[in-house]
Amino acid sequence: MEKPLYPSPYMRITQGYMMGTHQDSYAIDDAGSDSGIDFIVAPFTGVIKKIYVGDANEVWLESSDAVIYPDGTVDYMTMMFAHDNDISNLFVGKVINRGERFYEEGTKGNASGNHVHMECGRGKFTGSGWHKNRAGYWSINNGKNPTECLWIDDSIKVLNSYGYTFKKIEEDVVFADTSVIEEPVKEEHTDADINEKDNNDTINKDTNAKVKPKLIFTCKSDDIYAIELKAGQKLYLE
Ligand SMILES: [Zn+2]
């Protein structure tokens, strides 16, 4: 099951939600790496449900399956993107894969500089996809705070998060790695161990080859590994 990834590889949020032209909505604007036109990637595998060319070339993408929200709940998600100058390659019913470049920043629809306007909605596409909100702006149905919908990972370069905190997708290196090698416990004694034991019988009782590890993970390369540990678990490094 997919975790929706923040769709701009260079996060540079230039307008937050519930302010300015985003009053009464959870819309955010992202201007990417610079003032030029950056591409936007699909946050999840989905299908285009609606295209509206009369304003800012708005495109609605609905997830093909339920996705995992940062709070751990599972539901469909629909996102709306706006301001791409040219969407002639897109059509209703087109399937877009997660991570695929499918949209671009632009200025279509009264935008002052190249950026993408995006909104997240919980659930499937409903009704006409949007509604006129109390501030007079068209806003996605079932709008939800983007930090409660989108994840980030190491591929996202955060230039300006606007003070928002997005949950990070951690790689479950140890416990989810199918290449984990289970090895029989080897009782290794060296002269140093024995000497040490002779000298002081009370030290190193925990580490002197009495431990039966449940899992041995062999690091294939130098790297920084994240490990989720449960209370009471012990970690031994060799
Ligand atoms: Zn906007």
Residues whose N, C-alpha, C, O or C-beta is under 5 A from the ligand:
A	BS01	ZN	A27 I28 D29 H117
